[in-house]
Amino acid sequence: MLDDYEPLIPNEVTDYYLQRVGFECEDVRLKRLLSLAAQKFVSDIAADAYQHARIRANATGGRSRANQPSGPASARDKTKTTLMMEDLSSALSEYGITSRKPEFYI
């Protein structure tokens, strides 16, 4: 099935990173399988970061939204979610990856 499947991560990008770590393989299907695994990993992290952002938004904005009038504008505001670095850091920490801002950004 991987012969016809084209992952979102281009083959050239996968080849570049596999070459950097010293992995040599001519089987395109195996490279596509690794691309698919990387795609799934990034997708899981993004979904977890989104969930953290939704939890954060509901925790901080839940009380203030109750006093706002209902209508199309307020419905649009409820669906708008902004991902922040804290959300991404929380999601990455679940996978054992530590992320922090460089000293000059603090």
Secondary structure, DSSP 4 states (H G I P E B T S, - for coil): -TTT---SS-HHHHHHHHHHTT-----HHHHHHHHHHHHHHHHHHHHHHHHHHHHHHHHHHHHHHHTSPPSHHHHHHHH-----HHHHHHHHHHTT------GGG-
